[in-house]
Amino acid sequence: MNIHPEVKIGHVHLTVSDLERSLVFYRDLLGFEITTWYGDSAVFLSAGGYHHHIGLNTWKGKGATPPPVSHTGLYHFAILYPTRIELAKVLKRIIDAGYPLTGASDHGVSEAIYLTDPDDIGVELYVDRPKEEWTVDNDGKMEMVTKPLDVYDLLKELD
């Protein structure tokens, strides 16, 4: 039995060590809007007025440390942008803020930039290519690749 093709992942809820520090990243740098606070230990953020796309909490204790490298857990979560120009806009904001990228990849089916939030949680910001541009193998399976993303070409969207 297959899952319905219109099912989508709705939101991500992250344990962070400092809400204000995380808000500087998710609200001020990426541009999400606060929809509500849950006491002083959680905040919910959205794009476009949805109830929330991202939940941040300190329920496990303020000052919690990130998991050590080489352990299971969240590798990264991804934020899908509607157009290439919107991805270029956030990339420019990140560069202008001097916030470090951890990578930038062309996956054939999408273009992605990678960074980590203040709690070392991996964040992928990406835009899909039109499905008709995806490469398909002889068995009808899509082929994904990891090639360097031409960030200068992406930033030309802003011209």
TIMARKE-139457 format. One record per residue: residue number from 1; x, y, z of N, C-alpha, C in turn; chain. Coordinates in nm, 4 decimals. Example, Ala and Ser with C-alpha at 12.3 -4.5 7.8 and 13.67 -1.06 7.14 Angstrom:
# TIMARKE-139457
  resi       n_x       n_y       n_z      ca_x      ca_y      ca_z       c_x       c_y       c_z  chain
     1    1.3190   -0.5690    0.7800    1.2300   -0.4500    0.7800    1.3200   -0.3300    0.7800      A
     2    1.2850   -0.2250    0.7080    1.3670   -0.1060    0.7140    1.2900    0.0030    0.7870      A
END
This chain:
# TIMARKE-139457
  resi       n_x       n_y       n_z      ca_x      ca_y      ca_z       c_x       c_y       c_z  chain
     1    0.0844   -0.1178    0.0000    0.0000    0.0000    0.0000    0.0894    0.1247    0.0000      A
     2    0.0621    0.2174   -0.0884    0.1406    0.3406   -0.0988    0.0687    0.4557   -0.0304      A
     3    0.1489    0.5492    0.0193    0.0939    0.6702    0.0798    0.0330    0.7572   -0.0297      A
     4   -0.0673    0.8324    0.0040   -0.1329    0.9212   -0.0923   -0.0301    1.0204   -0.1461      A
     5   -0.0258    1.0453   -0.2764    0.0779    1.1314   -0.3354    0.0714    1.2784   -0.2950      A
     6   -0.0385    1.3227   -0.2362   -0.0482    1.4630   -0.1952   -0.0123    1.4852   -0.0485      A
     7    0.0271    1.3788    0.0227    0.0689    1.3942    0.1620    0.1969    1.4767    0.1664      A
     8    0.2046    1.5679    0.2604    0.3235    1.6522    0.2771    0.3630    1.6518    0.4244      A
     9    0.4896    1.6786    0.4520    0.5332    1.6968    0.5893    0.4933    1.8369    0.6313      A
    10    0.4258    1.8485    0.7432    0.3653    1.9754    0.7811    0.4538    2.0734    0.8545      A
    11    0.5267    2.0273    0.9574    0.6106    2.1204    1.0330    0.7192    2.0426    1.1049      A
    12    0.8139    2.1166    1.1555    0.9223    2.0589    1.2336    0.9232    2.1293    1.3687      A
    13    0.9467    2.0520    1.4742    0.9532    2.1092    1.6084    1.0908    2.0759    1.6653      A
    14    1.1667    2.1776    1.7007    1.3068    2.1618    1.7377    1.3319    2.1999    1.8833      A
    15    1.4118    2.1196    1.9502    1.4603    2.1559    2.0832    1.5835    2.2433    2.0643      A
    16    1.5807    2.3601    2.1246    1.6920    2.4547    2.1144    1.7363    2.4930    2.2549      A
    17    1.8535    2.5518    2.2636    1.9051    2.5882    2.3957    1.8711    2.7309    2.4368      A
    18    1.8357    2.8165    2.3410    1.8101    2.9568    2.3704    1.7107    3.0096    2.2665      A
    19    1.5882    3.0393    2.3090    1.4855    3.0839    2.2140    1.5233    3.2128    2.1428      A
    20    1.5718    3.3105    2.2167    1.6053    3.4392    2.1533    1.7147    3.4227    2.0486      A
    21    1.8170    3.3439    2.0795    1.9249    3.3201    1.9829    1.8698    3.2497    1.8587      A
    22    1.7806    3.1539    1.8782    1.7216    3.0824    1.7647    1.6308    3.1737    1.6827      A
    23    1.5631    3.2674    1.7487    1.4781    3.3620    1.6758    1.5608    3.4531    1.5852      A
    24    1.6809    3.4872    1.6278    1.7681    3.5680    1.5418    1.7924    3.4936    1.4100      A
    25    1.8061    3.3620    1.4170    1.8284    3.2808    1.2967    1.6985    3.2630    1.2163      A
    26    1.5960    3.2067    1.2772    1.4747    3.1702    1.2036    1.3856    3.2890    1.1675      A
    27    1.3757    3.3874    1.2553    1.2923    3.5047    1.2278    1.3710    3.6111    1.1535      A
    28    1.4841    3.6531    1.2105    1.5560    3.7682    1.1561    1.6351    3.7346    1.0297      A
    29    1.6984    3.6189    1.0247    1.7794    3.5840    0.9072    1.6952    3.5173    0.7987      A
    30    1.6200    3.4131    0.8333    1.5418    3.3418    0.7314    1.4088    3.4082    0.7009      A
    31    1.3549    3.4869    0.7930    1.2345    3.5646    0.7645    1.1026    3.5043    0.8096      A
    32    1.1036    3.3959    0.8863    0.9784    3.3406    0.9376    0.9158    3.4380    1.0370      A
    33    0.7825    3.4337    1.0469    0.7093    3.5230    1.1356    0.6602    3.4467    1.2579      A
    34    0.6638    3.5104    1.3743    0.6099    3.4494    1.4951    0.4579    3.4475    1.4851      A
    35    0.3983    3.3293    1.5065    0.2523    3.3201    1.5103    0.2019    3.3169    1.6535      A
    36    0.2785    3.2547    1.7436    0.2378    3.2524    1.8838    0.3520    3.2059    1.9727      A
    37    0.3436    3.2484    2.0959    0.4336    3.2004    2.2015    0.3562    3.1000    2.2846      A
    38    0.4224    2.9994    2.3355    0.3644    2.9028    2.4282    0.4379    2.9232    2.5594      A
    39    0.3832    3.0098    2.6419    0.4530    3.0496    2.7635    0.5840    3.1170    2.7272      A
    40    0.6870    3.0937    2.8072    0.8182    3.1499    2.7755    0.9165    3.0406    2.7332      A
    41    0.8610    2.9208    2.7024    0.9492    2.8091    2.6694    0.9335    2.7566    2.5267      A
    42    0.8419    2.8138    2.4492    0.8252    2.7700    2.3105    0.7690    2.8845    2.2273      A
    43    0.8049    2.8820    2.1002    0.7549    2.9813    2.0059    0.7297    2.9104    1.8729      A
    44    0.6252    2.9539    1.8029    0.5874    2.8941    1.6756    0.6011    2.9986    1.5654      A
    45    0.6590    2.9567    1.4529    0.6878    3.0479    1.3418    0.6267    2.9946    1.2129      A
    46    0.5995    3.0879    1.1219    0.5288    3.0531    0.9994    0.5765    3.1364    0.8823      A
    47    0.5492    3.0841    0.7649    0.5606    3.1604    0.6409    0.4193    3.1771    0.5877      A
    48    0.3773    3.3002    0.5647    0.2488    3.3246    0.5010    0.1259    3.3027    0.5859      A
    49    0.1394    3.3037    0.7186    0.0225    3.2972    0.8036   -0.0258    3.1579    0.8394      A
    50    0.0434    3.0537    0.7981    0.0095    2.9175    0.8396    0.0254    2.9100    0.9916      A
    51   -0.0430    2.8177    1.0592   -0.0344    2.8151    1.2063    0.1085    2.7972    1.2542      A
    52    0.1857    2.7059    1.1941    0.3302    2.7041    1.2171    0.3985    2.6047    1.1249      A
    53    0.5141    2.6458    1.0799    0.6037    2.5586    1.0043    0.7167    2.5103    1.0940      A
    54    0.7552    2.5956    1.1892    0.8658    2.5633    1.2793    0.8221    2.5925    1.4226      A
    55    0.8435    2.4945    1.5083    0.8255    2.5132    1.6516    0.9623    2.5065    1.7168      A
    56    0.9881    2.5969    1.8079    1.1143    2.5986    1.8832    1.0798    2.5886    2.0309      A
    57    1.1508    2.5024    2.1043    1.1234    2.4932    2.2469    1.2497    2.4685    2.3269      A
    58    1.2410    2.5035    2.4555    1.3496    2.4758    2.5503    1.3003    2.3812    2.6590      A
    59    1.2043    2.2948    2.6278    1.1434    2.2057    2.7268    1.2436    2.1085    2.7875      A
    60    1.3463    2.0733    2.7160    1.4485    1.9831    2.7703    1.5519    2.0600    2.8516      A
    61    1.5302    2.1879    2.8673    1.6191    2.2681    2.9508    1.6980    2.3696    2.8710      A
    62    1.6969    2.4915    2.9205    1.7778    2.5955    2.8585    1.9241    2.5560    2.8679      A
    63    1.9987    2.5901    2.7668    2.1413    2.5611    2.7663    2.1748    2.4176    2.7279      A
    64    2.0779    2.3430    2.6760    2.1038    2.2043    2.6341    2.2116    2.2026    2.5265      A
    65    2.2891    2.0976    2.5233    2.3970    2.0855    2.4254    2.3507    2.0053    2.3046      A
    66    2.4080    2.0324    2.1871    2.3735    1.9538    2.0683    2.4242    1.8100    2.0835      A
    67    2.3627    1.7149    2.0123    2.4136    1.5781    2.0191    2.5541    1.5717    1.9600      A
    68    2.6357    1.4788    2.0091    2.7711    1.4669    1.9548    2.7686    1.4185    1.8098      A
    69    2.8746    1.4484    1.7372    2.8889    1.4042    1.5987    2.8884    1.2511    1.5957      A
    70    2.8422    1.1941    1.4883    2.8378    1.0491    1.4666    2.7346    0.9789    1.5534      A
    71    2.6272    1.0474    1.5894    2.5164    0.9854    1.6605    2.3911    0.9969    1.5743      A
    72    2.2946    0.9120    1.6021    2.1697    0.9211    1.5284    2.0943    1.0461    1.5687      A
    73    2.0006    1.0831    1.4859    1.9203    1.2015    1.5119    1.8919    1.2733    1.3819      A
    74    1.8452    1.3916    1.3921    1.8110    1.4713    1.2748    1.9379    1.5120    1.2005      A
    75    1.9485    1.4751    1.0733    2.0618    1.5166    0.9906    2.0397    1.6612    0.9467      A
    76    1.9269    1.6848    0.8838    1.8837    1.8210    0.8535    1.7362    1.8181    0.8188      A
    77    1.6743    1.9331    0.8203    1.5404    1.9450    0.7644    1.5490    2.0463    0.6519      A
    78    1.4505    2.0426    0.5618    1.4571    2.1248    0.4412    1.3386    2.2198    0.4340      A
    79    1.3669    2.3394    0.3850    1.2649    2.4410    0.3627    1.2586    2.4641    0.2126      A
    80    1.1432    2.4348    0.1537    1.1223    2.4470    0.0091    1.0772    2.5884   -0.0249      A
    81    1.1508    2.6535   -0.1127    1.1149    2.7865   -0.1608    1.0360    2.7728   -0.2901      A
    82    0.9417    2.8647   -0.3161    0.8543    2.8484   -0.4322    0.9214    2.8773   -0.5664      A
    83    1.0246    2.9628   -0.5636    1.0903    2.9997   -0.6891    1.2404    3.0158   -0.6658      A
    84    1.3126    3.0127   -0.7741    1.4574    3.0311   -0.7690    1.4927    3.1711   -0.7172      A
    85    1.4154    3.2712   -0.7557    1.4448    3.4070   -0.7102    1.4275    3.4190   -0.5585      A
    86    1.3305    3.3497   -0.5006    1.3127    3.3538   -0.3551    1.4300    3.2871   -0.2841      A
    87    1.4838    3.1798   -0.3421    1.6036    3.1171   -0.2853    1.7223    3.2121   -0.2970      A
    88    1.7328    3.2825   -0.4085    1.8410    3.3798   -0.4262    1.8311    3.4921   -0.3230      A
    89    1.7086    3.5372   -0.2933    1.6902    3.6443   -0.1941    1.7412    3.6027   -0.0566      A
    90    1.7066    3.4812   -0.0132    1.7511    3.4380    0.1197    1.9014    3.4131    0.1189      A
    91    1.9561    3.3624    0.0097    2.1010    3.3445    0.0003    2.1719    3.4784    0.0152      A
    92    2.1221    3.5818   -0.0501    2.1833    3.7153   -0.0390    2.1760    3.7657    0.1051      A
    93    2.0614    3.7467    0.1722    2.0485    3.7880    0.3132    2.1512    3.7175    0.4006      A
    94    2.1702    3.5888    0.3761    2.2654    3.5098    0.4546    2.4072    3.5608    0.4309      A
    95    2.4418    3.5851    0.3052    2.5757    3.6359    0.2713    2.5965    3.7737    0.3328      A
    96    2.4966    3.8617    0.3172    2.5078    3.9979    0.3713    2.5235    3.9979    0.5233      A
    97    2.4621    3.9002    0.5895    2.4726    3.8900    0.7360    2.6035    3.8252    0.7789      A
    98    2.6797    3.7726    0.6835    2.8047    3.7049    0.7159    2.7835    3.5701    0.7836      A
    99    2.6644    3.5115    0.7641    2.6341    3.3825    0.8258    2.6958    3.2722    0.7392      A
   100    2.7668    3.1773    0.7989    2.8379    3.0774    0.7175    2.7461    2.9710    0.6568      A
   101    2.7736    2.9395    0.5321    2.7093    2.8261    0.4662    2.7937    2.7021    0.4941      A
   102    2.7300    2.5866    0.4993    2.8041    2.4612    0.5118    2.8107    2.3880    0.3797      A
   103    2.7356    2.4353    0.2801    2.7394    2.3724    0.1486    2.6403    2.4363    0.0547      A
   104    2.6552    2.4028   -0.0728    2.5644    2.4483   -0.1776    2.5716    2.3443   -0.2889      A
   105    2.4585    2.2801   -0.3174    2.4597    2.1673   -0.4108    2.3511    2.1769   -0.5161      A
   106    2.3860    2.1266   -0.6324    2.2913    2.1042   -0.7413    2.2624    1.9548   -0.7396      A
   107    2.1390    1.9174   -0.7102    2.1025    1.7761   -0.7012    2.0321    1.7252   -0.8271      A
   108    2.0354    1.8048   -0.9335    1.9674    1.7644   -1.0555    1.8184    1.7932   -1.0487      A
   109    1.7533    1.7470   -0.9444    1.6106    1.7707   -0.9241    1.5848    1.8996   -0.8474      A
   110    1.6886    1.9509   -0.7823    1.6741    2.0710   -0.7003    1.8089    2.1409   -0.6860      A
   111    1.8013    2.2647   -0.6378    1.9206    2.3421   -0.6032    1.9085    2.3759   -0.4552      A
   112    2.0180    2.3562   -0.3804    2.0098    2.3688   -0.2357    2.1300    2.4401   -0.1772      A
   113    2.1029    2.5163   -0.0708    2.2098    2.5717    0.0113    2.1913    2.5159    0.1516      A
   114    2.3023    2.4959    0.2210    2.3006    2.4321    0.3514    2.3688    2.5215    0.4546      A
   115    2.3137    2.5210    0.5752    2.3722    2.5921    0.6870    2.3254    2.5231    0.8147      A
   116    2.3817    2.5618    0.9260    2.3359    2.5088    1.0536    2.2827    2.6228    1.1374      A
   117    2.1816    2.5926    1.2167    2.1264    2.6949    1.3046    2.2167    2.7077    1.4280      A
   118    2.1860    2.7972    1.5203    2.2738    2.8180    1.6361    2.2922    2.6950    1.7262      A
   119    2.2040    2.5943    1.7123    2.2163    2.4718    1.7904    2.2739    2.3573    1.7080      A
   120    2.3402    2.3894    1.5979    2.4014    2.2918    1.5076    2.3004    2.1990    1.4413      A
   121    2.1784    2.2433    1.4247    2.0775    2.1673    1.3506    2.0934    2.2026    1.2034      A
   122    2.1060    2.1012    1.1197    2.1234    2.1233    0.9768    1.9958    2.1736    0.9117      A
   123    2.0103    2.2759    0.8274    1.8980    2.3359    0.7566    1.9329    2.3418    0.6086      A
   124    1.8449    2.2877    0.5263    1.8586    2.2949    0.3808    1.7539    2.3926    0.3303      A
   125    1.7959    2.4891    0.2501    1.7057    2.5819    0.1825    1.7141    2.5465    0.0346      A
   126    1.6006    2.5146   -0.0273    1.6098    2.4647   -0.1640    1.4912    2.5052   -0.2501      A
   127    1.5104    2.4888   -0.3793    1.4038    2.5072   -0.4772    1.4078    2.3862   -0.5706      A
   128    1.2917    2.3338   -0.6016    1.2830    2.2227   -0.6964    1.2941    2.2738   -0.8389      A
   129    1.3549    2.1923   -0.9229    1.3492    2.2173   -1.0665    1.2153    2.1637   -1.1163      A
   130    1.1669    2.2155   -1.2282    1.0444    2.1579   -1.2851    1.0643    2.0081   -1.3107      A
   131    0.9628    1.9290   -1.2822    0.9726    1.7831   -1.2923    1.0163    1.7378   -1.4320      A
   132    0.9764    1.8120   -1.5330    1.0138    1.7732   -1.6701    1.1638    1.7878   -1.6967      A
   133    1.2363    1.8567   -1.6075    1.3816    1.8705   -1.6216    1.4586    1.7615   -1.5459      A
   134    1.3891    1.6796   -1.4677    1.4559    1.5742   -1.3927    1.5058    1.4657   -1.4868      A
   135    1.6220    1.4120   -1.4589    1.6768    1.3016   -1.5364    1.6225    1.1701   -1.4809      A
   136    1.5803    1.0832   -1.5704    1.5237    0.9545   -1.5318    1.6073    0.8451   -1.5961      A
   137    1.6366    0.7369   -1.5209    1.7157    0.6264   -1.5757    1.6276    0.5326   -1.6589      A
   138    1.6869    0.4261   -1.7106    1.6152    0.3324   -1.7976    1.5006    0.2606   -1.7269      A
   139    1.5056    0.2541   -1.5949    1.3990    0.1897   -1.5172    1.2906    0.2880   -1.4736      A
   140    1.3011    0.4130   -1.5185    1.2019    0.5135   -1.4827    1.2236    0.5781   -1.3467      A
   141    1.3384    0.5518   -1.2840    1.3695    0.6104   -1.1536    1.4456    0.7410   -1.1739      A
   142    1.4129    0.8415   -1.0933    1.4832    0.9691   -1.1059    1.6282    0.9521   -1.0611      A
   143    1.7137    1.0282   -1.1231    1.8558    1.0266   -1.0891    1.8894    1.1558   -1.0166      A
   144    1.9338    1.1404   -0.8932    1.9790    1.2559   -0.8165    2.1305    1.2560   -0.8144      A
   145    2.1875    1.3745   -0.8126    2.3323    1.3916   -0.8096    2.3664    1.4926   -0.7006      A
   146    2.4917    1.5038   -0.6695    2.5397    1.6098   -0.5810    2.6584    1.6740   -0.6489      A
   147    2.6297    1.7864   -0.7135    2.7322    1.8654   -0.7811    2.7373    2.0019   -0.7130      A
   148    2.8488    2.0715   -0.7279    2.8545    2.2070   -0.6694    2.7482    2.2979   -0.7320      A
   149    2.6825    2.3758   -0.6491    2.5856    2.4729   -0.6981    2.6585    2.5994   -0.7388      A
   150    2.6238    2.6522   -0.8534    2.6797    2.7796   -0.8994    2.6028    2.8917   -0.8292      A
   151    2.6514    2.9348   -0.7133    2.5811    3.0366   -0.6356    2.5806    3.1716   -0.7071      A
   152    2.6820    3.1976   -0.7886    2.6847    3.3236   -0.8617    2.5721    3.3268   -0.9654      A
   153    2.5466    3.2130   -1.0296    2.4358    3.2043   -1.1238    2.3033    3.2215   -1.0510      A
   154    2.2913    3.1610   -0.9322    2.1699    3.1765   -0.8536    2.1481    3.3224   -0.8167      A
   155    2.2523    3.3915   -0.7749    2.2404    3.5315   -0.7353    2.2073    3.6226   -0.8539      A
   156    2.2348    3.5789   -0.9779    2.1976    3.6576   -1.0958    2.0462    3.6732   -1.1086      A
   157    1.9709    3.5870   -1.0401    1.8245    3.5993   -1.0388    1.7819    3.7351   -0.9840      A
   158    1.8673    3.7967   -0.9016    1.8334    3.9239   -0.8377    1.8561    4.0448   -0.9277      A
   159    1.9226    4.0237   -1.0412    1.9514    4.1352   -1.1341    1.8249    4.1796   -1.2071      A
END
